[in-house]
């Protein structure tokens, strides 16, 4: 994060506020919340399908940003919200992770111009609540504490997404054509 940019932005926001001292609420991510993205940002993720295809995604690095947000035009209060994002891309496809201090964890998947968004409440994930499967064997590896979430794409296709804290998104299944994509390897 560029500290100078943040200080300048905060100074401008505060100068436009009323003469009284503004209320400032600071919502930063904890280390546990940041750990929901189990990558450094420079890895490569190799996914293979049950139809013999493969996709390699390259990590594009982290962005850790803090944004001041006004609590309304009639309010003299601001919130500082932190968002951690990480994208993996190849030519036309993307897997994105977002952890926000708004208490939700998002995964965005864009494959061949179709996009899905899915997510879970952060507090449930940190506390191990609402786990869908205790374990799931996939391609010779067993994933524990698995979260599953269906999502509908911008074109109406439904997929199920499988996530755990140790490997992130490790599987997605297209319910339309029964294609299953599994994480084969995380390459440092």
N, C-alpha and C positions, 0 to 999 in steps of 0.2 A: 504494500500500500504506500502511496506517496504521501508522506506526512505533511509536506507543505501544502499540497492540494486540499487535504482534509482541514487543516487549520484555516486556510483562506476561505473555504466554503462555510465553515462554522462561523467565522468572523462576519461574513456577509449576512448569513442568516440571523445572527444575533443583532446586527446593526439595524435590521428592518423590524425587529420585534419592538414591543412597547418599551417604555422607559424603565419599567420595573424589571428586576432580574428574572430571566426566564427559568422555568422548571426544566431540568434536563434529566431524562430517564435513560440510563445506560444499560442496554441489553446486548451483552457480548456472548459469544459462544464459549462453552466450557471445553476443556480438552476432550471429555467424553463425547460431546456432540461433534466435535471436529473429527474424532476417530471413526465416525460412521462412514467416512470415505476412507477405505483402507489402502490408499495409494499415495505415492509421493508426487505423482504427476508426470513422471518421465517414463513410465512403463509402457509396454505394448500388451494388448489383450488379444489373444487368438481365440476366436469362436469357430466351432464347426457345427454343421447341421446334420440331421439324420438323413439328408438327401445328398450328402457328399460334397457340399459347398463349404467354403471357409471365408472368414473375414478377419482381417488384422486391423485393430484400432491402435493408433499412437496417442499417448498422453500428451496433452498440450500445455501442461503446467497448471498450477493453482492460481486462483485469484481469491484473495482474502480482503474484502472491502467493508468499510464501515460507512453507513449513510445516515445523515441526520434527516429525520422525517418530522414535519410539523404535525401536531395533533389537531389541526383545524385552523381556519382563518381567524376565528375569534379567540383562539387560545394562545397563550404565551408559553406553551410547553412544546418541547421537542423530545424525540426518542432517537437514540443512537442504536441502529440495527446493524448487526454484522452478518455478512453472507459469505460463505465459502463455496466456491464453484470449481469444478474440474471437468474438463471435456476430453474425451477420446474420439479421434476422428480418423476416417480414411477418405477416399475420394468423394463419395456421395453420402456417407453415413456418419452417424454421430451417436455417442452415448454420453450423456451429461449427468453430473451429480450436483445437487445444490443442497446445502445445509444452511438454513436461515434461522436467525434468532427469533423468528416468528413461530417457532415450535413445530416446524414441519420439515421433513426430509423428502426431497424430490429426486426422481430419476426420469430423465428425458431420453427417449430413444427415437432416432430418425433413420429409417431404412428405406431406401429407394423412394424418396419423397413422401413417405407416410410417416406420421409422427404420433408418438404416444407419450403421455405424461402419467406417472404414477407416484404414489408417495404414502408415507406413514407418519404418525405423530412421533416426534423425537423422544418424548418422555417415555412412551411405551417401549420403544426400541432400546433405550438405555437401561430400563428396568426389566427387560426381557418379557414384557407383557404382550399378549395377543400374538404370540408366535403361532404360525399356522402348522408347521411340522417340526417335531423335535429333531428329526434327521431325514435326509434324503440322499440315497446313493445315486451318483451320476458319473458315468464313464470311469468307474474304478475309484472314485473319490467320494467320501461321505461328507455332506454339508450338514452342519448342526444349526439349530435355532433359525429355521427358514421362515421368511416372510413371503407370502404370495399375494399378488394384487393384480386383478384383471384391469385392463384399460382399453378404451376404444380410440382408434386413430382418427385423424382428421378426415379419413375416407370411409370410416365405419367398420374397419377391421378390428376384431377383438384379439388381444394377446394376453397371456398371463406372464407376469414377471416374477422371478425368483431371486431373492436377495438374502445374504447373511452378512454379518459384520466383518468376518474374516476375509471374504473374497468379493464383496460387493455384489453386483448383478452377475449371477453365474448361469442363468438360463432364462430364455424366453420362448414361449410356445405360441405359434399362430393358430388360433382355433379355427380359422377359415380353411387353411390348407394343411393343417397338422404338421407344419414344419417346426422342428425343435432345434433351437440354437443353444449349444452348451459351451461354457468356458473351458477350453482345452488347456490353456497355458497362460500364465502371467510371466512376461519376459522382462527382466530388469533392464 
